[in-house]
Amino acid sequence: MIGFGSASSSAGADVAVNIITYLGAGCLLVVIIGFAIALYQEWQMVRRFDAEKQRQRFFDSLSNITPKSR
């Protein structure tokens, strides 16, 4: 019987292992890229919030100027 030897089944198992490995590596790559994008967006949001807070602090300090110091 051709194709039912141990070498044939071993080659099929190797192909299956390679497919599963590449699928797993692809999924891991997608997760890592998604995490990097989310981290970058979070960093931008925190940076924007800090800049707004600093601007607000500056305008609050301007409003606290007393008439004597003007």
N, C-alpha and C positions, 0 to 999 in steps of 0.2 A: 504494500500500500504506500503510494507515494504521498509525501507531505504529512505523514503522521509519525515521523520519527522524533527522537528527542531533540535533535538540532532544530527542527522546524518549530516545535513548541517553545523552545528556548528563545528563538528569534522573535516569535510573536510576543512573548513575555517582555523581552527587551524593548520592543516597540511600544507596548502598553505602558511600561515604566517611563519611557522617554516622554510619551504624550502627557501622562499625569504630572511628571516633573515640570514640563514646560507650561502646562496649565496652572500649576501651583505658583511657578515663578512669575507668570503673567499676572495672576491675581495679586500676588504680593507687590509687584511693581505698581499696579493700579492703586492699591491701598496706600503705598508710600507717596505716590504723586498726589493723591487726594489729600493726604495728611499735610503735605508740604504746602499745598494751595490753601487749605484751611488755616494753617499756622500763619501764612503770609497775610491773609485777610484779617485775621485777629490782630496781628501786629499793626496793620494799617489802622484798624479801628481804635486801638489803644493810643497810637500816636496822634490820631485826630482828636481824641478825647483830651489828651494831655495838652495839646496846643490850644484847644478851646478853653480849658481850665486856666491856662496861663494868660490867655487874652482876657478872660473874665476877671482874673485877679488884678490885672493891670488897670482895667476900667473901674474896678472897685476901689483901687488905690487912688485913682483920679477923683472919684466922687467923695473921698474922705478928706480932701484938702480943706482945711479951715480957712476962713476969710483972712485971718492974721498972716498965714503963710503965703498968701497970694501976692 
